[in-house]
């Protein structure tokens, strides 16, 4: 049983350790694979924001203190499971590797 739990836990860490994987599994359906879309016709295009803006927004959603564009309820659930490390890596990845992609 411990082996199974260990493998499962390792799988979850692997799933959320890579920013590209996080985007694919949590973000792309609304924001696009390159974070190039206006989510639900309301949000900013994320890949045009600075790393600091992305990180601060995700931390606000995780803490449930941010409700930009009325999308708090959706984003609270998406950001809630992210670690601070995940948030920092996402912000860096989006603002550098995906910057301005369409």
BELPEJO-V350317 format. One record per residue. N is the residue number from 1. D_FIRST is the distance of its C-alpha to the first C-alpha in Angstrom with 2 decimals. Layout:
N/D_FIRST  N/D_FIRST
This chain:
1/0.00  2/3.82  3/5.35  4/5.17  5/6.32  6/8.58  7/9.98  8/10.63  9/12.27  10/14.21  11/15.37  12/16.75  13/18.50  14/19.95  15/21.06  16/23.03  17/24.17  18/27.05  19/29.94  20/30.85  21/27.41  22/27.63  23/31.10  24/30.13  25/27.29  26/28.83  27/32.54  28/34.21  29/34.59  30/37.05  31/38.21  32/38.23  33/36.45  34/38.92  35/39.03  36/42.58  37/42.81  38/44.06  39/41.07  40/42.19  41/45.75  42/45.47  43/43.75  44/45.07  45/44.21  46/41.42  47/42.27  48/45.69  49/44.39  50/44.08  51/40.80  52/41.76  53/42.47  54/39.16  55/37.17  56/39.13  57/38.77  58/35.00  59/34.74  60/37.06  61/35.06  62/31.80  63/33.66  64/35.15  65/38.62  66/39.80  67/40.98  68/43.02  69/44.69  70/43.04  71/39.70  72/37.86  73/35.75  74/34.42  75/34.07  76/32.43  77/29.43  78/29.43  79/29.95  80/27.86  81/24.55  82/26.27  83/26.13  84/29.54  85/28.85  86/28.19  87/31.41  88/33.42  89/32.30  90/33.04  91/36.43  92/37.35  93/36.27  94/38.06  95/41.19  96/41.56  97/39.98  98/40.63  99/43.82  100/46.30  101/44.64  102/45.56
